[in-house]
Amino acid sequence: MSLYEEKILPHIIDRACSMGQVMNLRSQVVPQARGTVLEVGMGSGLNLEFYDADKVDLVYGLEPSRGMRKKARPNLAKSKVKVEWLDLPGEQIPLADNSVDTVLLTFTLCTIPDWQAALEQMKRVLRPDGELLFLEHGQSPHQSTRTWQNRITPAWKKVAGGCHLNRPITELIQQAGFRIMELENLYVPKAPKIAGYIYKGRARHI
């Protein structure tokens, strides 16, 4: 891991992902989590304040970045839910089959190199009656915005931790064997459209 990835990038990501409108969206999704939770790409722990401690037994925080885990310390200290770190990539989830009730994805699927392997791992560890909750940004349905997303992504991902602006989130989730149960799409107000098209919803095993 480079100096940039460990020391600088965590601060940039934390700032970008903690804007007021983004935090409002997090507050709508995270409280739906229940039981044993796997949060993939926990980052600096921005979701921790929104968990319902009466509904959640344990949160496994999957975060391979040492810099982001360090950045999370203040949020962990205030957390009302128990958290255990898993410091491996999303493609390597070290949990047993059918062992979690909720998988939470917030602004993470855009960065995982092998998204298919990661989603297959999430499906493996999720119980048959469990839910995948997602809040992601990705490919816009509007041609002009999508064209710019495709143009900018090759350079963008080099400076933004592997972030792809143009991934069709619901298509990826469905291809991995999930059924979308609920979906809302919107642009984050005042955010650049190329990075602000949101997929918010929940999914289950097919």
N, C-alpha and C positions, 0 to 999 in steps of 0.2 A: 504494500500500500504506500502510495506516494505521500509526501508532505502535504501537498494540496488536498488529497483525498481525506487525510486524517485530521488536519488542522484547520483548513479553510472551508472546504465544501460543507462540513456539518453545520457551520454557522449560516451559510447561504441557504441551504435547504430548510433549516429551522425557521429562518426569517420568512422565506417564501411560503412555507406551509402553515404558518401561524397567523396569516392575515385574518382580519375580522370576519369576512364573509366565509372564508375557508373553515375557521373554527366554528362558525354557526352551522355549517354543513356537517362537521364532525359531531356536533351536539345532537344532531338528528339521527345519526346512524349508530354511534357507539353504544348508547343506552339499550339497544336491542340485544346486545350480547348477553349470553347466559351460560351458567355452568362452567365447565373448563374451556377456556378460550385460547386459541392460538392467534396471536397478532403477528402477521408476517410483515416485516419491515417496520418494527416499532420505532425506529429512529430515535428522536429525543424525548419520546414519551408524551407527545402532545395529546394523545387520546386518553391518558390516564384519568384526567379530571372528569371525564364524561361516563366512565363505567358506573353502573349501578351496583354498589357493593352488596346489596341485598340479593342480587340475582347471580353474581359471579363468584365462583369458588377460587379460581386461580387463573392467572394470565401467563401464558408462555410468550415471552417477547423474543421473536426471532429477529436478530439484527447482527449481520456480519461485520459491520463497521465499528471498529474500536473507538473512533472519534465520536460517532453518534451515541454509543453507549455511555461514553464519558459525558457528553452533552446532556444525557437524560438524568443524571444524578439528582438535580434539584426536583424534577418532577417525580422521580421514584421516592424521594424523601417525603413528599406530600401525599403519595398515593394511598387511597383507602382500600385498594385491592392488592392481594399478594401477587408478586411478579417474580418469575424465574427466567433468567436470560438463556437463550439458545443462540450461540454465536457462530452459526453456520449459514450458508446461503439458502435461499428459498427452495433450491433444487434438492437440498439435503436435510429434510426435516427429521430430527432424531427422536421421533415419537412413535408409539405403537399404532397399529391399525385401529380404527374406530375408537380413538381415545379422547377426542375433543367434541364438545357440543357446538362450538362456534368458531369459525375461522373469520378473522377480520382483516380486510385489505383496504388500506387508505393511502392513496398516492404512492403505490408500491409496484404494481404490475407493469408500470411503464419502464421500470429500471431493471427488472430481472432478465438476465441474458437469455436463459432458456425458459421462457414463460410456460411452455407446454409441460415440461418436466416438473416445474414448480406447482402448477395447478393440479397435476396428477398426484403429486405428493399431498397437497391439501385435501384432495378428494379421498385419498387413502386414509388419512388420519381422522377425517370427519365421520362421526357416527351417522348411520342411515337416516336418522330423524333430525340431524343437525343442520345448521344453516351457514352459508357463506354470505357474509355481509360485505359489501364493497362500496367504496367511494373513491373513484379514480378519474383522472383526466385522460383524454385520448382523442381519437380521430373525430373531426367535426363532420356533420352531414352536409355542410355547405361547401360547394366546390372551390370557391375562392380561398376560403380558410384552409381547406384540406391541401390545396396546391402549395401554400406557403408552409404548412406543417411538413410536407414531404421534402421541400427544398431545404428547410432549416434543420431538420432532425439530424442528419449526419454530423454537422458541426456542434449542434446543441448537446447531443449525448456525450460528447467528449469533455465538455465543461460542466455538465449537470448530472454527473454521477450515473451515466448510462441512460438517462431519461429519454424515452421516445415520445415525441409529441403526437404521433400518428397511429398509435395502436388502436384497433377496433375492439374495445374492451369486452362488450357483450359477446361478440363472435368468438373471442378467445375462451371465455368462460364456458360457452356452450360447446365448443369443440372439445373441451376437456371432460365433458360428460356431466355438466350441470344443467339444470332447468331453471331459467329465470322466473322467479315468482313475483317479483315486483321491480319496476324500473322507472326512474325519473331522469330525464336529461335536461340540462340547462347550461348556460354560460355563467361563469362567476361574474357578478357585476363589477365593472371597472378593471377587470383583469384583461390582459391581452388575449384576444380570441384564440390565437394559435396554441396557447397553453391553458385555456380556461374552459374548454368544453367538458362537462362533467357527466359521468355515469354513476348514478346512485341507486342502490337496490339490494336485493337479496336473492339467493339461489339455493337450490337443494340438489341432491343426487337425482339423476334420471331414474 
